[in-house]
């Protein structure tokens, strides 16, 4: 009997073990975590708009609004109206405008009055960009109707380097307005004048530290007549400089004549103070038949001088001699001719003009061919002139 009881207990134990093991497997399946399925979706972001509601609502503040939203909806977002709210003059179906502030008024009590503008106070906001010499530059949202100086205060006020002399601080700001506060201007340019032998004379504004050569280039360069000998091209300019470029020294030109034993006898247009030697070289030099010993090579010629180079066989009276007591009307200068009685500056110049145009005189009597010199003048000077 005991043997059968033992078998029974063993069988019950096995069945019980199998039962509880099955229950554990079921529990494991029940609490098995679900696979997470990740999905993605495109969220379209709409532009955000805000409006402020205050006064007699339960939760005054700024709320996000959607396009086309009406006042009734905004009041609901703010928790509804209080018991003291007066909506008798409010159109709850009106559209709410972005960036506005709406005030719900209180019911009129005894001895208390509202003006029409106090019933619904809609304040427009604008955005202004404040730059330059302010402590906190940036874009600010301010109430419409504010003035420039009030916006500057919003930006922390002016810096010590600010210069508002050219600003209209009382101007009313508008949406998107840029307020630029400039700094104090520091002079970095200088004003100078350049004239004279320059292609474009005048006043010029140049950077401080500019040198003369740069200014000359800016003014179109020098003319052909400019005298550059004394110019300091590397000199730095200073404000107020007045620079004049000098002209090259001009040499006056004169007419002189050379003839006789010379290679190219002619009238020459030469520089003033030319010497006989220089004129001889200009005219090609002496011929072999010239009497070189009779020539004063260092003699300085003047306007109208006529140099006659004598030949070796020529008469001594025709020698080139400026030191003779007689005045040679073919070679004498204006000053020398004016020493003659009755020959002043006018007649003396006429004598010079005549011999340039017609050649030298062959006789002293031919002097009367000069306009204005008559017989009486000739008689007075004939003993003092020669050819």
BALOBA-1460 file (C-alpha; in Angstrom, 3 decimals):
// residues 387
<rec num="1" residu="x" x="0.000" y="0.000" z="0.000"/>
<rec num="2" residu="x" x="2.770" y="2.397" z="0.900"/>
<rec num="3" residu="x" x="4.336" y="1.616" z="-2.420"/>
<rec num="4" residu="x" x="1.274" y="2.839" z="-4.344"/>
<rec num="5" residu="x" x="1.035" y="5.980" z="-2.258"/>
<rec num="6" residu="x" x="4.649" y="6.831" z="-3.162"/>
<rec num="7" residu="x" x="3.946" y="6.363" z="-6.866"/>
<rec num="8" residu="x" x="0.901" y="8.623" z="-6.588"/>
<rec num="9" residu="x" x="2.833" y="11.420" z="-4.930"/>
<rec num="10" residu="x" x="5.538" y="11.226" z="-7.568"/>
<rec num="11" residu="x" x="2.972" y="11.506" z="-10.372"/>
<rec num="12" residu="x" x="1.242" y="14.471" z="-8.686"/>
<rec num="13" residu="x" x="4.585" y="16.232" z="-8.313"/>
<rec num="14" residu="x" x="5.440" y="15.774" z="-11.974"/>
<rec num="15" residu="x" x="2.045" y="17.033" z="-13.135"/>
<rec num="16" residu="x" x="2.252" y="20.034" z="-10.816"/>
<rec num="17" residu="x" x="5.713" y="20.927" z="-12.084"/>
<rec num="18" residu="x" x="4.567" y="20.766" z="-15.685"/>
<rec num="19" residu="x" x="1.519" y="22.929" z="-14.925"/>
<rec num="20" residu="x" x="3.416" y="25.736" z="-13.228"/>
<rec num="21" residu="x" x="6.121" y="25.697" z="-15.914"/>
<rec num="22" residu="x" x="3.460" y="26.199" z="-18.586"/>
<rec num="23" residu="x" x="1.963" y="29.130" z="-16.663"/>
<rec num="24" residu="x" x="5.382" y="30.790" z="-16.483"/>
<rec num="25" residu="x" x="5.818" y="30.456" z="-20.261"/>
<rec num="26" residu="x" x="2.417" y="32.067" z="-20.810"/>
<rec num="27" residu="x" x="3.324" y="34.961" z="-18.519"/>
<rec num="28" residu="x" x="6.535" y="35.452" z="-20.420"/>
<rec num="29" residu="x" x="4.621" y="35.697" z="-23.668"/>
<rec num="30" residu="x" x="2.076" y="38.128" z="-22.188"/>
<rec num="31" residu="x" x="4.679" y="40.557" z="-20.945"/>
<rec num="32" residu="x" x="6.965" y="40.307" z="-23.959"/>
<rec num="33" residu="x" x="7.656" y="43.943" z="-25.031"/>
<rec num="34" residu="x" x="6.141" y="44.951" z="-28.325"/>
<rec num="35" residu="x" x="8.400" y="45.841" z="-31.216"/>
<rec num="36" residu="x" x="8.604" y="49.629" z="-31.602"/>
<rec num="37" residu="x" x="7.723" y="50.701" z="-35.111"/>
<rec num="38" residu="x" x="9.320" y="54.035" z="-35.938"/>
<rec num="39" residu="x" x="7.480" y="56.149" z="-38.416"/>
<rec num="40" residu="x" x="8.313" y="59.549" z="-39.784"/>
<rec num="41" residu="x" x="5.921" y="62.185" z="-40.929"/>
<rec num="42" residu="x" x="6.426" y="65.607" z="-42.443"/>
<rec num="43" residu="x" x="5.208" y="68.370" z="-40.163"/>
<rec num="44" residu="x" x="4.351" y="71.539" z="-42.021"/>
<rec num="45" residu="x" x="5.182" y="74.589" z="-39.947"/>
<rec num="46" residu="x" x="2.859" y="77.499" z="-40.314"/>
<rec num="47" residu="x" x="3.959" y="81.076" z="-39.642"/>
<rec num="48" residu="x" x="3.296" y="81.925" z="-36.001"/>
<rec num="49" residu="x" x="1.283" y="84.983" z="-35.046"/>
<rec num="50" residu="x" x="0.629" y="86.395" z="-31.611"/>
<rec num="51" residu="x" x="-1.838" y="88.770" z="-30.010"/>
<rec num="52" residu="x" x="-2.153" y="90.164" z="-26.509"/>
<rec num="53" residu="x" x="-5.413" y="90.264" z="-24.569"/>
<rec num="54" residu="x" x="-5.740" y="92.010" z="-21.244"/>
<rec num="55" residu="x" x="-8.289" y="93.656" z="-19.030"/>
<rec num="56" residu="x" x="-11.366" y="91.722" z="-17.910"/>
<rec num="57" residu="x" x="-10.367" y="88.189" z="-18.921"/>
<rec num="58" residu="x" x="-9.427" y="85.400" z="-16.523"/>
<rec num="59" residu="x" x="-5.933" y="84.786" z="-17.872"/>
<rec num="60" residu="x" x="-4.611" y="87.914" z="-19.633"/>
<rec num="61" residu="x" x="-1.458" y="87.458" z="-21.684"/>
<rec num="62" residu="x" x="-0.002" y="86.868" z="-25.138"/>
<rec num="63" residu="x" x="-1.477" y="83.982" z="-27.135"/>
<rec num="64" residu="x" x="-0.670" y="82.327" z="-30.433"/>
<rec num="65" residu="x" x="-3.403" y="82.901" z="-32.979"/>
<rec num="66" residu="x" x="-4.183" y="81.351" z="-36.326"/>
<rec num="67" residu="x" x="-5.040" y="83.114" z="-39.528"/>
<rec num="68" residu="x" x="-8.674" y="84.244" z="-39.536"/>
<rec num="69" residu="x" x="-9.129" y="83.776" z="-35.788"/>
<rec num="70" residu="x" x="-11.861" y="85.932" z="-34.228"/>
<rec num="71" residu="x" x="-11.957" y="87.745" z="-30.899"/>
<rec num="72" residu="x" x="-14.369" y="85.218" z="-29.336"/>
<rec num="73" residu="x" x="-11.796" y="82.450" z="-29.819"/>
<rec num="74" residu="x" x="-9.026" y="84.544" z="-28.252"/>
<rec num="75" residu="x" x="-11.246" y="85.308" z="-25.236"/>
<rec num="76" residu="x" x="-11.824" y="81.575" z="-24.787"/>
<rec num="77" residu="x" x="-8.062" y="80.945" z="-24.864"/>
<rec num="78" residu="x" x="-7.709" y="83.505" z="-22.090"/>
<rec num="79" residu="x" x="-10.157" y="81.598" z="-19.872"/>
<rec num="80" residu="x" x="-13.223" y="83.620" z="-20.753"/>
<rec num="81" residu="x" x="-14.536" y="86.918" z="-19.437"/>
<rec num="82" residu="x" x="-14.670" y="87.979" z="-15.820"/>
<rec num="83" residu="x" x="-17.900" y="89.023" z="-14.148"/>
<rec num="84" residu="x" x="-16.942" y="92.658" z="-14.483"/>
<rec num="85" residu="x" x="-16.317" y="92.500" z="-18.240"/>
<rec num="86" residu="x" x="-18.350" y="94.848" z="-20.414"/>
<rec num="87" residu="x" x="-18.745" y="93.488" z="-23.933"/>
<rec num="88" residu="x" x="-21.640" y="95.692" z="-24.925"/>
<rec num="89" residu="x" x="-19.494" y="97.603" z="-27.401"/>
<rec num="90" residu="x" x="-17.235" y="94.733" z="-28.462"/>
<rec num="91" residu="x" x="-17.707" y="92.838" z="-31.716"/>
<rec num="92" residu="x" x="-16.627" y="89.350" z="-30.723"/>
<rec num="93" residu="x" x="-16.797" y="88.235" z="-34.347"/>
<rec num="94" residu="x" x="-14.093" y="90.673" z="-35.443"/>
<rec num="95" residu="x" x="-10.841" y="89.251" z="-36.756"/>
<rec num="96" residu="x" x="-7.818" y="89.414" z="-34.485"/>
<rec num="97" residu="x" x="-4.846" y="91.125" z="-36.118"/>
<rec num="98" residu="x" x="-1.347" y="89.816" z="-35.493"/>
<rec num="99" residu="x" x="0.836" y="91.821" z="-33.103"/>
<rec num="100" residu="x" x="-2.083" y="93.702" z="-31.547"/>
<rec num="101" residu="x" x="-3.108" y="94.239" z="-27.954"/>
<rec num="102" residu="x" x="-6.802" y="94.059" z="-27.061"/>
<rec num="103" residu="x" x="-8.198" y="95.437" z="-23.806"/>
<rec num="104" residu="x" x="-11.535" y="94.126" z="-22.512"/>
<rec num="105" residu="x" x="-13.035" y="96.983" z="-20.466"/>
<rec num="106" residu="x" x="-14.764" y="96.786" z="-17.107"/>
<rec num="107" residu="x" x="-18.457" y="97.514" z="-16.667"/>
<rec num="108" residu="x" x="-19.181" y="101.173" z="-16.074"/>
<rec num="109" residu="x" x="-19.657" y="101.826" z="-12.386"/>
<rec num="110" residu="x" x="-21.132" y="104.837" z="-10.665"/>
<rec num="111" residu="x" x="-19.062" y="107.994" z="-11.091"/>
<rec num="112" residu="x" x="-16.710" y="106.132" z="-13.477"/>
<rec num="113" residu="x" x="-16.603" y="106.787" z="-17.189"/>
<rec num="114" residu="x" x="-14.745" y="105.324" z="-20.149"/>
<rec num="115" residu="x" x="-13.853" y="107.154" z="-23.284"/>
<rec num="116" residu="x" x="-14.534" y="105.470" z="-26.586"/>
<rec num="117" residu="x" x="-10.838" y="104.751" z="-27.165"/>
<rec num="118" residu="x" x="-10.560" y="103.045" z="-23.784"/>
<rec num="119" residu="x" x="-13.189" y="100.430" z="-24.571"/>
<rec num="120" residu="x" x="-10.937" y="98.542" z="-27.014"/>
<rec num="121" residu="x" x="-7.356" y="99.750" z="-27.211"/>
<rec num="122" residu="x" x="-5.698" y="98.126" z="-30.230"/>
<rec num="123" residu="x" x="-2.004" y="98.935" z="-30.267"/>
<rec num="124" residu="x" x="-0.007" y="98.150" z="-33.384"/>
<rec num="125" residu="x" x="3.582" y="97.022" z="-32.929"/>
<rec num="126" residu="x" x="6.409" y="97.700" z="-35.349"/>
<rec num="127" residu="x" x="9.921" y="96.355" z="-35.708"/>
<rec num="128" residu="x" x="12.903" y="98.683" z="-35.934"/>
<rec num="129" residu="x" x="16.564" y="97.868" z="-36.503"/>
<rec num="130" residu="x" x="18.817" y="100.031" z="-34.351"/>
<rec num="131" residu="x" x="22.466" y="100.121" z="-35.401"/>
<rec num="132" residu="x" x="25.616" y="102.084" z="-34.825"/>
<rec num="133" residu="x" x="26.656" y="103.902" z="-31.685"/>
<rec num="134" residu="x" x="24.110" y="102.467" z="-29.215"/>
<rec num="135" residu="x" x="24.883" y="100.186" z="-26.303"/>
<rec num="136" residu="x" x="22.726" y="97.271" z="-27.468"/>
<rec num="137" residu="x" x="22.155" y="97.354" z="-31.225"/>
<rec num="138" residu="x" x="19.568" y="94.976" z="-32.637"/>
<rec num="139" residu="x" x="15.995" y="94.549" z="-33.877"/>
<rec num="140" residu="x" x="13.367" y="95.767" z="-31.404"/>
<rec num="141" residu="x" x="9.579" y="95.343" z="-31.245"/>
<rec num="142" residu="x" x="8.110" y="98.656" z="-30.147"/>
<rec num="143" residu="x" x="4.676" y="100.211" z="-30.047"/>
<rec num="144" residu="x" x="3.673" y="102.107" z="-33.151"/>
<rec num="145" residu="x" x="3.934" y="105.839" z="-32.675"/>
<rec num="146" residu="x" x="7.150" y="105.750" z="-30.709"/>
<rec num="147" residu="x" x="9.849" y="108.201" z="-31.635"/>
<rec num="148" residu="x" x="13.472" y="107.648" z="-32.538"/>
<rec num="149" residu="x" x="14.868" y="108.797" z="-29.205"/>
<rec num="150" residu="x" x="12.537" y="106.378" z="-27.358"/>
<rec num="151" residu="x" x="13.775" y="103.482" z="-29.482"/>
<rec num="152" residu="x" x="17.371" y="104.478" z="-28.759"/>
<rec num="153" residu="x" x="16.554" y="104.281" z="-25.053"/>
<rec num="154" residu="x" x="15.184" y="100.777" z="-25.651"/>
<rec num="155" residu="x" x="18.591" y="99.891" z="-27.130"/>
<rec num="156" residu="x" x="20.422" y="100.945" z="-23.978"/>
<rec num="157" residu="x" x="21.034" y="104.556" z="-24.911"/>
<rec num="158" residu="x" x="23.832" y="106.232" z="-26.827"/>
<rec num="159" residu="x" x="27.524" y="105.518" z="-26.610"/>
<rec num="160" residu="x" x="29.872" y="108.377" z="-25.799"/>
<rec num="161" residu="x" x="31.126" y="108.248" z="-29.388"/>
<rec num="162" residu="x" x="27.647" y="108.837" z="-30.856"/>
<rec num="163" residu="x" x="26.950" y="111.883" z="-32.991"/>
<rec num="164" residu="x" x="23.234" y="112.689" z="-33.293"/>
<rec num="165" residu="x" x="23.676" y="116.188" z="-34.710"/>
<rec num="166" residu="x" x="22.351" y="115.072" z="-38.086"/>
<rec num="167" residu="x" x="19.483" y="112.926" z="-36.774"/>
<rec num="168" residu="x" x="15.810" y="113.746" z="-36.304"/>
<rec num="169" residu="x" x="15.345" y="112.203" z="-32.867"/>
<rec num="170" residu="x" x="11.682" y="113.201" z="-32.655"/>
<rec num="171" residu="x" x="10.688" y="111.384" z="-35.857"/>
<rec num="172" residu="x" x="8.003" y="108.694" z="-35.491"/>
<rec num="173" residu="x" x="9.310" y="105.241" z="-36.351"/>
<rec num="174" residu="x" x="7.708" y="102.954" z="-38.917"/>
<rec num="175" residu="x" x="7.724" y="99.200" z="-39.399"/>
<rec num="176" residu="x" x="11.032" y="97.937" z="-40.801"/>
<rec num="177" residu="x" x="12.768" y="101.241" z="-40.143"/>
<rec num="178" residu="x" x="16.550" y="101.199" z="-39.737"/>
<rec num="179" residu="x" x="17.943" y="103.696" z="-37.239"/>
<rec num="180" residu="x" x="21.648" y="104.246" z="-37.834"/>
<rec num="181" residu="x" x="23.391" y="106.237" z="-35.100"/>
<rec num="182" residu="x" x="26.691" y="107.528" z="-36.526"/>
<rec num="183" residu="x" x="29.875" y="108.049" z="-34.597"/>
<rec num="184" residu="x" x="31.876" y="111.223" z="-34.280"/>
<rec num="185" residu="x" x="33.607" y="111.908" z="-37.612"/>
<rec num="186" residu="x" x="37.377" y="111.718" z="-37.488"/>
<rec num="187" residu="x" x="39.122" y="113.712" z="-40.181"/>
<rec num="188" residu="x" x="41.065" y="111.330" z="-42.382"/>
<rec num="189" residu="x" x="41.275" y="113.507" z="-45.481"/>
<rec num="190" residu="x" x="42.985" y="116.782" z="-46.210"/>
<rec num="191" residu="x" x="42.183" y="119.491" z="-48.731"/>
<rec num="192" residu="x" x="44.969" y="120.868" z="-50.899"/>
<rec num="193" residu="x" x="45.298" y="123.012" z="-54.002"/>
<rec num="194" residu="x" x="47.579" y="122.426" z="-56.962"/>
<rec num="195" residu="x" x="47.906" y="124.813" z="-59.882"/>
<rec num="196" residu="x" x="50.301" y="126.222" z="-62.424"/>
<rec num="197" residu="x" x="51.768" y="123.840" z="-64.972"/>
<rec num="198" residu="x" x="49.378" y="120.978" z="-64.179"/>
<rec num="199" residu="x" x="46.792" y="119.462" z="-66.520"/>
<rec num="200" residu="x" x="43.844" y="119.632" z="-64.094"/>
<rec num="201" residu="x" x="44.496" y="122.385" z="-61.542"/>
<rec num="202" residu="x" x="42.150" y="122.814" z="-58.595"/>
<rec num="203" residu="x" x="41.319" y="121.746" z="-55.045"/>
<rec num="204" residu="x" x="41.563" y="118.069" z="-54.157"/>
<rec num="205" residu="x" x="40.558" y="116.008" z="-51.121"/>
<rec num="206" residu="x" x="43.170" y="113.338" z="-50.512"/>
<rec num="207" residu="x" x="44.044" y="110.923" z="-47.745"/>
<rec num="208" residu="x" x="46.259" y="112.228" z="-44.998"/>
<rec num="209" residu="x" x="49.823" y="111.170" z="-45.810"/>
<rec num="210" residu="x" x="49.494" y="111.608" z="-49.586"/>
<rec num="211" residu="x" x="52.750" y="112.747" z="-51.200"/>
<rec num="212" residu="x" x="53.216" y="115.323" z="-53.962"/>
<rec num="213" residu="x" x="53.816" y="112.773" z="-56.728"/>
<rec num="214" residu="x" x="50.452" y="111.118" z="-55.976"/>
<rec num="215" residu="x" x="48.677" y="114.476" z="-56.071"/>
<rec num="216" residu="x" x="50.298" y="115.305" z="-59.428"/>
<rec num="217" residu="x" x="49.053" y="111.994" z="-60.838"/>
<rec num="218" residu="x" x="45.565" y="112.678" z="-59.459"/>
<rec num="219" residu="x" x="45.609" y="116.108" z="-61.135"/>
<rec num="220" residu="x" x="46.382" y="114.670" z="-64.571"/>
<rec num="221" residu="x" x="50.155" y="115.067" z="-64.553"/>
<rec num="222" residu="x" x="52.480" y="117.942" z="-65.388"/>
<rec num="223" residu="x" x="52.440" y="119.986" z="-68.580"/>
<rec num="224" residu="x" x="55.393" y="120.087" z="-70.952"/>
<rec num="225" residu="x" x="56.348" y="123.509" z="-69.615"/>
<rec num="226" residu="x" x="56.549" y="122.411" z="-65.972"/>
<rec num="227" residu="x" x="59.798" y="123.102" z="-64.148"/>
<rec num="228" residu="x" x="60.494" y="120.024" z="-62.007"/>
<rec num="229" residu="x" x="63.915" y="121.061" z="-60.753"/>
<rec num="230" residu="x" x="62.720" y="122.242" z="-57.327"/>
<rec num="231" residu="x" x="59.804" y="119.839" z="-56.835"/>
<rec num="232" residu="x" x="59.961" y="117.490" z="-53.833"/>
<rec num="233" residu="x" x="57.940" y="114.560" z="-55.151"/>
<rec num="234" residu="x" x="58.146" y="112.522" z="-51.925"/>
<rec num="235" residu="x" x="57.049" y="115.363" z="-49.649"/>
<rec num="236" residu="x" x="53.942" y="114.510" z="-47.583"/>
<rec num="237" residu="x" x="51.102" y="116.990" z="-48.002"/>
<rec num="238" residu="x" x="49.323" y="118.730" z="-45.135"/>
<rec num="239" residu="x" x="45.847" y="120.186" z="-44.959"/>
<rec num="240" residu="x" x="45.645" y="123.579" z="-46.676"/>
<rec num="241" residu="x" x="48.725" y="123.161" z="-48.874"/>
<rec num="242" residu="x" x="48.711" y="125.531" z="-51.872"/>
<rec num="243" residu="x" x="51.077" y="124.205" z="-54.510"/>
<rec num="244" residu="x" x="52.009" y="126.028" z="-57.714"/>
<rec num="245" residu="x" x="54.056" y="124.262" z="-60.368"/>
<rec num="246" residu="x" x="56.371" y="126.818" z="-61.977"/>
<rec num="247" residu="x" x="56.905" y="127.147" z="-65.701"/>
<rec num="248" residu="x" x="60.320" y="126.529" z="-67.172"/>
<rec num="249" residu="x" x="62.248" y="129.782" z="-67.561"/>
<rec num="250" residu="x" x="61.356" y="131.217" z="-70.928"/>
<rec num="251" residu="x" x="64.091" y="132.519" z="-73.197"/>
<rec num="252" residu="x" x="63.024" y="135.446" z="-75.329"/>
<rec num="253" residu="x" x="63.591" y="135.030" z="-79.035"/>
<rec num="254" residu="x" x="65.103" y="137.680" z="-81.299"/>
<rec num="255" residu="x" x="65.771" y="138.109" z="-85.010"/>
<rec num="256" residu="x" x="69.394" y="138.512" z="-86.117"/>
<rec num="257" residu="x" x="70.999" y="138.424" z="-89.517"/>
<rec num="258" residu="x" x="74.347" y="137.105" z="-90.667"/>
<rec num="259" residu="x" x="75.859" y="137.538" z="-94.123"/>
<rec num="260" residu="x" x="79.138" y="137.785" z="-95.944"/>
<rec num="261" residu="x" x="81.684" y="134.995" z="-95.830"/>
<rec num="262" residu="x" x="79.380" y="132.483" z="-94.105"/>
<rec num="263" residu="x" x="78.105" y="129.130" z="-95.335"/>
<rec num="264" residu="x" x="74.369" y="129.817" z="-94.832"/>
<rec num="265" residu="x" x="73.748" y="133.570" z="-94.734"/>
<rec num="266" residu="x" x="70.210" y="134.329" z="-93.565"/>
<rec num="267" residu="x" x="67.986" y="135.905" z="-90.935"/>
<rec num="268" residu="x" x="67.760" y="133.676" z="-87.855"/>
<rec num="269" residu="x" x="65.239" y="133.516" z="-85.024"/>
<rec num="270" residu="x" x="67.417" y="132.735" z="-82.030"/>
<rec num="271" residu="x" x="67.509" y="132.883" z="-78.239"/>
<rec num="272" residu="x" x="68.224" y="136.198" z="-76.644"/>
<rec num="273" residu="x" x="71.851" y="136.827" z="-75.632"/>
<rec num="274" residu="x" x="73.244" y="134.657" z="-78.404"/>
<rec num="275" residu="x" x="76.897" y="135.370" z="-79.234"/>
<rec num="276" residu="x" x="78.491" y="135.891" z="-82.631"/>
<rec num="277" residu="x" x="80.301" y="132.574" z="-82.277"/>
<rec num="278" residu="x" x="77.020" y="130.716" z="-81.650"/>
<rec num="279" residu="x" x="75.374" y="132.425" z="-84.620"/>
<rec num="280" residu="x" x="78.300" y="131.511" z="-86.891"/>
<rec num="281" residu="x" x="77.964" y="127.861" z="-85.862"/>
<rec num="282" residu="x" x="74.207" y="128.017" z="-86.443"/>
<rec num="283" residu="x" x="74.822" y="129.411" z="-89.935"/>
<rec num="284" residu="x" x="77.141" y="126.552" z="-90.895"/>
<rec num="285" residu="x" x="80.493" y="128.144" z="-90.108"/>
<rec num="286" residu="x" x="82.879" y="130.515" z="-91.895"/>
<rec num="287" residu="x" x="83.997" y="130.175" z="-95.462"/>
<rec num="288" residu="x" x="87.704" y="129.847" z="-96.217"/>
<rec num="289" residu="x" x="87.686" y="133.385" z="-97.608"/>
<rec num="290" residu="x" x="86.461" y="134.893" z="-94.312"/>
<rec num="291" residu="x" x="88.705" y="137.290" z="-92.436"/>
<rec num="292" residu="x" x="88.481" y="135.552" z="-89.043"/>
<rec num="293" residu="x" x="90.785" y="138.040" z="-87.324"/>
<rec num="294" residu="x" x="88.237" y="140.793" z="-87.770"/>
<rec num="295" residu="x" x="85.458" y="138.951" z="-85.879"/>
<rec num="296" residu="x" x="84.573" y="139.580" z="-82.220"/>
<rec num="297" residu="x" x="83.330" y="136.089" z="-81.392"/>
<rec num="298" residu="x" x="82.187" y="136.923" z="-77.841"/>
<rec num="299" residu="x" x="79.989" y="139.825" z="-78.860"/>
<rec num="300" residu="x" x="76.412" y="139.368" z="-77.545"/>
<rec num="301" residu="x" x="73.798" y="140.124" z="-80.176"/>
<rec num="302" residu="x" x="70.517" y="141.950" z="-79.659"/>
<rec num="303" residu="x" x="67.279" y="142.204" z="-81.599"/>
<rec num="304" residu="x" x="67.953" y="143.303" z="-85.180"/>
<rec num="305" residu="x" x="71.713" y="142.779" z="-85.131"/>
<rec num="306" residu="x" x="73.281" y="142.182" z="-88.554"/>
<rec num="307" residu="x" x="76.618" y="140.411" z="-88.580"/>
<rec num="308" residu="x" x="78.734" y="140.851" z="-91.701"/>
<rec num="309" residu="x" x="81.616" y="138.426" z="-92.046"/>
<rec num="310" residu="x" x="84.281" y="140.225" z="-94.120"/>
<rec num="311" residu="x" x="86.488" y="138.613" z="-96.722"/>
<rec num="312" residu="x" x="90.246" y="138.791" z="-96.667"/>
<rec num="313" residu="x" x="90.139" y="141.220" z="-99.596"/>
<rec num="314" residu="x" x="87.326" y="143.366" z="-98.257"/>
<rec num="315" residu="x" x="87.697" y="147.028" z="-97.423"/>
<rec num="316" residu="x" x="88.629" y="147.697" z="-93.830"/>
<rec num="317" residu="x" x="85.543" y="149.902" z="-93.451"/>
<rec num="318" residu="x" x="83.381" y="146.806" z="-93.841"/>
<rec num="319" residu="x" x="85.149" y="144.956" z="-91.077"/>
<rec num="320" residu="x" x="83.002" y="143.638" z="-88.235"/>
<rec num="321" residu="x" x="83.830" y="146.294" z="-85.676"/>
<rec num="322" residu="x" x="81.400" y="147.157" z="-82.890"/>
<rec num="323" residu="x" x="83.875" y="149.492" z="-81.240"/>
<rec num="324" residu="x" x="84.078" y="152.054" z="-84.116"/>
<rec num="325" residu="x" x="83.178" y="155.663" z="-83.308"/>
<rec num="326" residu="x" x="80.807" y="155.601" z="-86.259"/>
<rec num="327" residu="x" x="77.550" y="153.714" z="-85.811"/>
<rec num="328" residu="x" x="77.165" y="150.952" z="-88.372"/>
<rec num="329" residu="x" x="73.507" y="151.094" z="-89.331"/>
<rec num="330" residu="x" x="73.729" y="147.485" z="-90.554"/>
<rec num="331" residu="x" x="74.832" y="146.033" z="-87.218"/>
<rec num="332" residu="x" x="73.892" y="148.559" z="-84.556"/>
<rec num="333" residu="x" x="71.432" y="147.608" z="-81.840"/>
<rec num="334" residu="x" x="68.340" y="149.642" z="-81.030"/>
<rec num="335" residu="x" x="70.078" y="151.290" z="-78.089"/>
<rec num="336" residu="x" x="73.047" y="152.228" z="-80.272"/>
<rec num="337" residu="x" x="70.806" y="153.673" z="-83.007"/>
<rec num="338" residu="x" x="68.940" y="155.744" z="-80.413"/>
<rec num="339" residu="x" x="72.208" y="157.581" z="-79.717"/>
<rec num="340" residu="x" x="71.851" y="159.302" z="-83.094"/>
<rec num="341" residu="x" x="70.259" y="162.746" z="-83.169"/>
<rec num="342" residu="x" x="66.605" y="162.526" z="-84.194"/>
<rec num="343" residu="x" x="66.503" y="158.710" z="-83.983"/>
<rec num="344" residu="x" x="64.366" y="157.640" z="-81.080"/>
<rec num="345" residu="x" x="62.992" y="154.239" z="-80.199"/>
<rec num="346" residu="x" x="60.379" y="154.284" z="-82.969"/>
<rec num="347" residu="x" x="62.745" y="155.244" z="-85.808"/>
<rec num="348" residu="x" x="65.461" y="152.983" z="-84.451"/>
<rec num="349" residu="x" x="63.078" y="150.004" z="-84.564"/>
<rec num="350" residu="x" x="62.040" y="150.957" z="-88.098"/>
<rec num="351" residu="x" x="65.708" y="150.854" z="-89.193"/>
<rec num="352" residu="x" x="66.068" y="147.359" z="-87.714"/>
<rec num="353" residu="x" x="62.812" y="146.174" z="-89.325"/>
<rec num="354" residu="x" x="63.917" y="147.575" z="-92.698"/>
<rec num="355" residu="x" x="67.267" y="145.779" z="-92.738"/>
<rec num="356" residu="x" x="65.633" y="142.491" z="-91.642"/>
<rec num="357" residu="x" x="63.145" y="142.707" z="-94.503"/>
<rec num="358" residu="x" x="65.376" y="144.222" z="-97.197"/>
<rec num="359" residu="x" x="68.907" y="143.312" z="-96.260"/>
<rec num="360" residu="x" x="71.713" y="145.564" z="-95.160"/>
<rec num="361" residu="x" x="72.218" y="149.086" z="-96.423"/>
<rec num="362" residu="x" x="74.775" y="149.487" z="-99.187"/>
<rec num="363" residu="x" x="75.164" y="153.248" z="-98.643"/>
<rec num="364" residu="x" x="74.365" y="155.523" z="-95.746"/>
<rec num="365" residu="x" x="71.968" y="157.491" z="-97.963"/>
<rec num="366" residu="x" x="69.653" y="154.452" z="-98.107"/>
<rec num="367" residu="x" x="68.674" y="155.162" z="-94.523"/>
<rec num="368" residu="x" x="66.221" y="157.671" z="-95.971"/>
<rec num="369" residu="x" x="64.295" y="154.686" z="-97.399"/>
<rec num="370" residu="x" x="63.206" y="153.931" z="-93.849"/>
<rec num="371" residu="x" x="59.688" y="155.371" z="-93.307"/>
<rec num="372" residu="x" x="59.822" y="158.675" z="-91.435"/>
<rec num="373" residu="x" x="63.531" y="159.407" z="-91.878"/>
<rec num="374" residu="x" x="63.717" y="162.455" z="-94.121"/>
<rec num="375" residu="x" x="66.522" y="164.545" z="-95.583"/>
<rec num="376" residu="x" x="66.763" y="166.738" z="-92.498"/>
<rec num="377" residu="x" x="67.339" y="163.726" z="-90.243"/>
<rec num="378" residu="x" x="69.876" y="162.301" z="-92.648"/>
<rec num="379" residu="x" x="71.841" y="165.579" z="-92.721"/>
<rec num="380" residu="x" x="71.994" y="165.513" z="-88.919"/>
<rec num="381" residu="x" x="73.353" y="161.950" z="-88.650"/>
<rec num="382" residu="x" x="75.315" y="161.325" z="-91.855"/>
<rec num="383" residu="x" x="78.658" y="162.162" z="-90.263"/>
<rec num="384" residu="x" x="78.008" y="159.646" z="-87.457"/>
<rec num="385" residu="x" x="76.917" y="156.569" z="-89.379"/>
<rec num="386" residu="x" x="78.520" y="153.997" z="-91.624"/>
<rec num="387" residu="x" x="77.696" y="150.736" z="-93.431"/>
